């Protein structure tokens, strides 16, 4: 078995699983308990020090 075939088999099985776990973790991260205040602060950060369009 060549190195290419070995790496391709790894990417097709465990690599795909690792990417799926990473994706699901990143999607669930904002919904973890205790993050509501940090999410609200990040959402309102663009309005900090605004002059209401003046």
C-alpha positions as CSV (number, residue, x, y, z in Angstrom):
1,X,0.0,0.0,0.0
2,X,1.4,3.4,-1.0
3,X,1.6,6.4,1.2
4,X,-1.0,8.1,-1.0
5,X,-3.5,5.3,-0.4
6,X,-2.8,5.3,3.3
7,X,-3.3,9.0,3.7
8,X,-6.4,8.9,1.5
9,X,-7.9,6.2,3.6
10,X,-7.2,8.2,6.7
11,X,-8.7,11.3,5.3
12,X,-11.8,9.5,4.1
13,X,-12.5,8.0,7.5
14,X,-10.8,9.6,10.5
15,X,-10.2,13.0,8.9
16,X,-13.9,13.3,8.0
17,X,-14.9,12.4,11.5
18,X,-12.4,15.0,13.0
19,X,-13.8,17.7,10.7
20,X,-17.4,16.8,11.6
21,X,-16.6,16.9,15.3
22,X,-14.9,20.2,14.9
23,X,-17.8,21.7,12.9
24,X,-20.4,20.5,15.5
25,X,-18.3,21.9,18.4
26,X,-17.9,25.3,16.7
27,X,-21.7,25.4,15.9
28,X,-22.6,24.6,19.5
29,X,-20.0,26.8,21.2
30,X,-22.2,30.0,21.3
31,X,-25.0,28.1,22.9
32,X,-23.1,26.8,25.9
33,X,-24.4,27.8,29.4
34,X,-23.0,31.1,30.7
35,X,-22.1,32.6,27.3
36,X,-25.2,34.8,26.9
37,X,-23.5,38.0,28.3
38,X,-20.4,37.5,26.2
39,X,-22.5,37.0,23.0
40,X,-24.6,40.1,23.8
41,X,-21.5,42.2,24.4
42,X,-20.0,41.0,21.1
43,X,-23.2,41.7,19.2
44,X,-23.3,45.3,20.5
45,X,-19.6,46.0,20.1
46,X,-20.2,47.6,16.7
47,X,-22.3,50.3,18.3
48,X,-19.7,51.3,20.9
49,X,-18.6,54.9,20.6
50,X,-21.1,55.7,17.8
51,X,-22.2,59.3,17.3
52,X,-25.6,58.3,15.8
53,X,-24.5,59.0,12.3
54,X,-23.2,62.5,13.0
